[in-house]
Amino acid sequence: MMKETIYEIENEAANEGCFVSIIKYTVFSIVGFIFVWYYAINLLNKYIFGHGAFFSFFIAATVISYLLYKIINKSDKVYKLVFNDKERKLLLVSGNTFDGMDAKREINYENVRIETTIRPILKSKITIHKNTPLHSDKLNQNRKLDIYENKKLVNSIDIDLTSWCRHEKIEELIEKLKTISKH
């Protein structure tokens, strides 16, 4: 009998598409270019004014090529985890936000290592909800799971900043990941 446990959320990458990614990264590149250009002028103003066109082209090409690389290789939104207890393998399915295709990665339980990081979201320990202060640690934290295969980072899941926070069995998923990580 094969026991498979599946945890899945909505594939956000399928909704985003190529057009949205191009618009988003075009805005990022324009803003990035403005900031880089401002700092470059402040640091090297005498030399840059003599060769302004060259520096403009170089900075723009660097920013745009970096962002294009990030757009095309962006497949890091894990939306499905499948635990195959019979074969002792973990299947990570992530969506590529550029082309909408799925990337699958299978890892043996023996090679999986999980690190949990908890960072504060708000500086205050009190969160106001409908004029009532709520004292809860879970409202003020971001839990991040880093999934490693043989000491190499495979993927990260920001639980509280993505759709995973609404999954009804998220605590069970975290415990299952920690359990297989101990082997």
C-alpha positions in Angstrom: 0.0 0.0 0.0 1.5 3.3 -1.1 0.9 6.1 1.4 1.0 9.5 -0.2 0.2 12.7 1.6 -0.4 15.8 -0.5 -0.4 19.4 0.7 -1.5 21.9 -2.0 -2.5 25.6 -2.3 -3.6 27.6 -5.3 -0.9 28.0 -7.9 -0.3 31.8 -7.9 2.2 31.5 -10.7 -0.5 30.3 -13.1 -2.5 33.5 -12.6 0.4 35.9 -13.0 1.5 35.2 -16.6 4.2 36.6 -18.8 2.6 40.1 -19.4 2.3 40.8 -15.6 5.9 39.7 -15.1 7.1 42.0 -17.9 5.3 45.0 -16.5 6.4 44.3 -13.0 10.1 43.9 -13.9 10.0 46.9 -16.3 8.9 49.1 -13.4 11.6 47.5 -11.2 14.3 48.1 -13.8 13.3 51.8 -14.3 13.3 52.4 -10.5 16.6 50.5 -10.1 18.2 52.4 -13.0 17.2 55.8 -11.4 18.7 54.8 -8.0 21.9 53.4 -9.5 22.3 56.4 -11.8 21.8 58.8 -8.9 24.4 57.0 -6.7 26.8 56.7 -9.6 26.7 60.4 -10.4 27.3 61.2 -6.7 30.3 58.9 -6.5 32.0 59.5 -9.9 30.6 62.8 -11.1 33.7 64.1 -12.8 34.5 61.0 -14.8 30.8 60.2 -15.6 30.0 63.6 -17.1 32.7 63.1 -19.7 31.4 59.6 -20.6 27.7 59.8 -19.7 26.3 57.8 -22.6 28.7 54.9 -22.0 27.8 54.8 -18.3 24.1 55.1 -18.9 24.2 52.2 -21.4 26.4 50.1 -19.1 24.1 50.6 -16.0 20.9 50.0 -18.0 22.3 46.9 -19.6 23.4 45.5 -16.3 20.1 46.1 -14.5 18.0 44.8 -17.4 20.1 41.7 -17.9 20.0 40.9 -14.2 16.2 41.3 -14.1 15.7 39.3 -17.3 17.7 36.5 -15.8 15.6 36.6 -12.6 12.3 36.7 -14.7 13.1 33.7 -16.8 14.5 31.5 -14.0 11.8 32.5 -11.5 10.2 29.2 -10.5 10.3 29.4 -6.7 6.7 29.5 -5.6 6.0 26.1 -4.2 2.3 25.3 -4.3 2.3 21.6 -3.8 4.2 19.1 -1.6 3.8 15.4 -2.0 5.2 13.0 0.6 5.6 9.5 -0.7 6.2 7.4 2.4 6.6 4.1 0.4 9.4 5.4 -1.7 10.6 7.8 1.0 10.6 10.8 -1.4 9.4 14.4 -1.2 8.1 16.0 -4.4 8.1 19.8 -4.6 6.0 21.3 -7.3 6.6 25.0 -8.0 5.2 27.3 -10.5 7.2 29.4 -12.9 5.7 32.9 -12.8 7.1 33.8 -16.3 5.7 31.0 -18.4 3.2 29.3 -16.1 4.9 25.9 -16.4 5.5 23.7 -13.4 8.9 22.7 -12.1 9.1 19.4 -10.2 11.9 18.3 -7.9 12.0 15.0 -6.1 14.2 14.6 -3.0 14.9 11.5 -0.9 13.9 11.8 2.7 17.5 11.0 3.7 18.7 14.1 1.9 16.1 16.5 3.1 17.0 19.1 5.7 14.6 21.8 6.9 15.5 25.0 8.7 12.8 27.1 10.2 13.4 30.9 10.5 11.0 33.1 12.5 11.4 36.8 11.9 9.2 39.6 13.3 6.9 41.4 10.8 5.9 44.3 13.1 8.2 46.0 15.6 5.4 46.3 18.1 4.1 43.3 20.1 0.6 44.6 19.8 -1.5 44.4 16.7 -4.6 46.6 16.4 -7.6 44.8 14.9 -10.9 46.8 14.9 -9.6 49.1 17.6 -8.8 46.2 19.8 -5.2 45.3 20.6 -4.5 41.6 19.9 -1.5 40.1 21.8 -0.4 37.2 19.6 3.0 36.1 18.5 1.7 34.6 15.3 0.4 37.9 14.1 3.8 39.4 14.5 6.0 36.8 12.9 6.9 35.4 9.5 7.8 31.7 9.5 10.1 30.7 6.7 10.9 27.1 5.8 14.2 26.6 4.0 14.3 23.2 2.2 17.8 21.8 1.6 18.9 18.8 -0.4 22.4 17.7 0.7 23.2 21.1 2.2 22.1 22.9 -1.0 19.1 25.2 -0.7 16.4 23.9 -3.0 13.5 26.2 -2.1 12.1 28.5 0.6 8.5 28.8 1.7 7.4 32.1 3.4 4.4 30.6 5.2 2.8 33.8 6.7 3.4 36.0 3.6 1.9 33.5 1.1 -1.2 31.4 0.6 0.3 28.7 2.8 -0.9 30.6 5.9 -4.5 29.8 4.9 -3.9 26.1 4.5 -6.0 24.2 7.1 -3.2 21.7 7.8 -0.2 24.0 7.8 1.0 23.0 11.3 0.7 19.3 10.3 2.8 20.0 7.2 5.5 21.8 9.2 5.7 18.9 11.7 5.9 16.3 8.8 8.7 18.3 7.2 10.6 18.4 10.5 10.0 14.7 11.0 11.5 13.7 7.7 14.3 16.1 8.2 15.4 14.3 11.3 16.1 11.0 9.5 
